[in-house]
Amino acid sequence: MKDSIIKFTISCTAFENGLKIPIEYTCDGNDISPELWWEGEPRKTASFAMIMEDPDAPNGIFTHWILYNLPADCHQLGKIIPIQKKLINGTIQAKNDFERIGYKGPCPPQGEEHRYFFRIFALKKKLPPESINSRSEFYDVINGLVLERAELMGKYYRKTY
């Protein structure tokens, strides 16, 4: 009997892939980070890195959240991650495109629906502590270190008043 292969996936308790992100996780609500969990990473994973991006932003891809050096034995981010650079488990949060550390939820222009991608990468090693300060640095630093990636997409629409 062959070993079953588990695909690397990321999921959320607040919304399913491709569906609406609830208002509480957006700038129109409490702007708190959703609970996320992942499984099925490759055996040689040394750490994880995650980014949340809006590819539909008016001026190009907009970054809402960057985390890296999530430990290999970490498979979940609880709801409401503190807004601080270094978390208790060693995870580091970098600046988003709002020029702030931590999570900043969906906030598209009124009347537009945008997609938000949570991408998690299983990496061959941990990253240097001060190596990431932007989206471009995120992708530069993880280049060549990615064993596998998983993705979750949610949508958000702001009504016009």
C-alpha positions, 0 to 999 in steps of 0.5 A: 500500500502506498503512503497517501500524499497530503497536499500542502493547503492553507485554510481559514475558519472565517471564510472558504477559498474564493468566498467573501471575507467577513467584515470583522477582518476588514477596515470596515470592521474590527480589522483583525487578522483571521485564524489560519491553519495549514497542513501537508508541508514537505518533510524538510520544511525548516520554516514558513513565510506568509504574505497577504496581497491584493492584486486588484489594487489601483496602483498594482499589487498591494501588500497587507501582511508579511510574516516569516520565520514561522517555526516548522512545527507551527501550523496555525495563526490564531485570530487577532495576531498582535501588532508587533515585530516579533511574536513569542514563537520567533515569527517576525512580522514585516511592514505592509504597504500601509507602512505598518507592522502586522495585519491590515485587512481588506480596504478596497475603494468603495464600489470595487470587489478585490481579491486577497491572497494569503500565500504560505511558503514552506522553506528550506531554512529560516531567514535572517531576522532583518531580511524583509522590509517589503513585498519585493524583499520578501520574494527576493529573500525566499527565492531558491528556498521554497519547497512548496506553497499553498494559497487561500483567496478571499474577496471583499467589496465595499458598498458605495454610500 
